[in-house]
Amino acid sequence: MPSLNIHRNDTVKVLRGSDRGKTGRVLRAFPDKGTVLVEHVRVVKKTVSSKSGKRTQGGIADQESPINVSNVALVCPNCGPTRVGMKSEGDVRTRICKKCGQTLPTKK
């Protein structure tokens, strides 16, 4: 199973595309597709039909669309957007910042 160095609730900066320069929180990661869903980035319009049993209103809604993981960079709290490295200490693998070497929080 493929893995990503970017996890849910990480802060990332968009490097390519029409939303270049925006930063946002990762809402969801799709490792099998190599994409992430970033909050308020690549927002598209989606038509929503009304559901009679659930009493939801139909219309046009805004929704985030997945962006390729190669087009985003993880934001380090100290040095800003950076690449992510992995460091093994026994059985524990931790993510580290490539610029400053600080340990980045991992998913639990």
C-alpha positions in Angstrom: 0.0 0.0 0.0 1.5 3.4 -0.9 2.1 6.0 1.8 2.3 9.7 1.8 4.5 12.0 3.9 1.6 14.4 4.3 -1.2 13.4 6.7 -4.5 14.8 7.8 -4.5 18.1 9.7 -1.1 19.0 8.4 -0.6 22.6 7.1 0.5 22.7 3.5 1.3 25.4 0.9 0.3 25.0 -2.7 3.2 25.2 -5.1 1.5 24.8 -8.5 -1.8 25.6 -10.2 -4.3 28.4 -10.0 -4.3 28.4 -6.2 -0.5 28.8 -6.0 0.7 30.4 -2.8 -2.3 29.5 -0.7 -1.9 27.7 2.6 -4.5 25.4 4.1 -5.1 22.4 6.3 -5.3 18.9 4.9 -8.8 17.6 5.3 -8.2 14.2 3.8 -5.4 12.2 2.2 -5.8 9.6 -0.5 -2.6 7.5 -0.6 -3.8 5.2 -3.3 -4.4 8.1 -5.7 -1.5 10.3 -4.5 -3.8 13.2 -3.8 -4.8 15.4 -0.8 -7.9 17.5 -0.1 -6.9 20.9 1.2 -9.3 23.3 2.9 -10.3 26.3 0.8 -8.0 25.2 -2.1 -9.2 24.2 -5.6 -12.9 24.9 -4.8 -15.3 23.8 -7.5 -19.1 24.1 -7.9 -21.2 21.0 -7.5 -24.9 20.6 -8.1 -26.8 19.1 -5.2 -30.3 17.6 -5.6 -32.8 18.0 -2.8 -33.6 14.9 -0.7 -37.3 14.7 0.3 -36.7 12.4 3.3 -33.8 14.4 4.7 -35.2 17.9 4.0 -32.0 19.2 2.4 -32.2 22.1 0.0 -30.9 21.6 -3.6 -28.8 24.0 -5.5 -25.2 24.7 -6.3 -22.7 24.1 -3.5 -18.9 24.8 -3.2 -16.7 21.8 -2.6 -13.0 21.2 -2.4 -11.4 19.0 -5.1 -8.3 16.8 -4.6 -4.9 18.2 -5.6 -1.8 16.1 -6.4 0.6 15.6 -3.5 3.5 16.7 -5.7 1.9 20.2 -6.0 1.9 20.9 -2.2 4.7 21.3 0.4 4.4 20.7 4.1 4.8 23.9 6.2 7.4 23.5 9.0 6.6 25.7 12.1 10.1 27.1 12.1 11.2 27.5 8.5 8.1 27.5 6.3 7.4 25.2 3.3 9.9 22.3 3.2 10.4 18.8 2.0 9.9 15.9 4.4 12.4 13.3 5.3 12.1 10.1 7.3 14.3 9.1 10.2 14.3 5.6 11.8 15.1 5.1 15.5 14.7 1.4 16.1 11.1 0.5 15.2 9.8 4.1 15.2 9.8 6.2 12.1 9.5 9.9 12.4 9.1 12.7 9.9 11.8 15.4 9.9 12.1 18.8 8.2 14.8 18.8 5.5 15.7 22.4 6.2 16.1 22.6 9.9 16.1 18.9 11.0 13.2 19.4 13.5 10.9 16.4 14.1 7.5 17.0 12.7 4.4 15.5 14.4 3.1 12.3 12.9 -0.3 10.8 12.7 -1.5 8.6 15.6 
